[in-house]
Amino acid sequence: VQLQASGGGLVQAGGYLRISCETSRSISSFTYMAWYRQAPGKQRELVAGMTSAGSINYTDSVKGRFTISKNDAKNTLYLQMNSLKTEDTAVYYCKGVRGATYWGQGTHVTVSS
């Protein structure tokens, strides 16, 4: 099972970006999928997660700005990030649980002031 994250880049504060995570197996076979991020010098933290039943949670700092979603036909998980702040700068990782836990390789998001 592989998770391939993409879509990171450089964006100005206040801007938007959508990152994607394509799974090598049917995304509907995962019981849980999530986005994590790790900023320089900090621990990896949960950004947003969703269960196969459709339950979604966000960390407080991104509520109202980020949206997690998935496209079953494309086997892809998304994170739409709006009103980006410099503190959103991090490497973003996707995680999928399908019995075992799988991680994508990370995609860099840099928000400039």
N, C-alpha and C positions, 0 to 999 in steps of 0.2 A: 504494500500500500504506500503510495506516494502522494504528498501534498505539495503543490507548486504555487508559491505566492508570487505575485507580480503587481506592477502598477505604482510602486513607490516613486518618489521623485522630490524635486525642490519646488516649494510653493510659498508664496508670500502669506504673511499673517492675514487672516480674514478670508483666505481663499478656500478652495475645496479640492478634494482628491478622492478617487475611488480605487481601492486596492482589491485584488481578487486572489482567490485560492482555488485552484483546480485540483480535484481529487482523481486518483487513478481508478478508484472503484466508485460505484454508485453512491452519490452523496446521501441519498435517502437511507442507505444502510448504516450510516453513522448515527449513534444515539445522541451525540452531543458534538457541536462544533463551536469554536470560539476564536476570537482574536486576542492576542496578548501583545504587549509591547515592552521593550527594554530600552530605557534611555541610558546614555553614558553614565557609568558610575552608580547605576541604580539596579534594583532587582526587577526581574520580569514581573509584570502585573497584568491581570485580566482586564481587558478593555470591554469586551462584549461577548456574550455567549447565547447560544440557542439550542434547545433540545429538539429532538425529532417530533415531539408533540407540539412544538411551536412556542414554548415558553422562552422568553427573552429577558436577559438582564444586562445592565450597563453599569460600569463604574461611574460614580457620581460625577467625576470631572468631565465626562463626555455626554452625559444625558442632555438630550435636546439638540445636540450637534452631530452625533454619529448615529448611523443606522446600520444594523447588521441584517443581511438578507441572503437568500440562496436561490439559485436557479437549478431545479432538479434536472431539467433537460440538458443543461450544460455541465452538470456536476461541479458547480462553482459556487463558492461562498464569497460574499462581497462585504466590504465595509465602506460605506459612503461617509466621508468625513467633511463636514461643512464648518464654516467659521473657525478655521484652524488657528491655533495659537502656537507661539514658539515652544511652549511646554509640551506640545504634542510631538515634538521631534523625538524620534526613536526608531529602532528596528521593530517592525511589526511582524509577528509570527502567527500563522494559523495553526490550530490544533484540532484534531479530530479523534473521537473516541469510537472505536468499532471493536469492542472486546478489549483490545490493547489501545494504547494512546499513541498517536502519530503526530509529528510536528513537521511543518513546512520549513523551508530554509531561511525565511525572513526576507523582508523587503524594507529598504530604508526610506523613511519619510523625514524630510528636513523642512521645517517651517522657518522662514526668515522674517525678521522684523522690518 
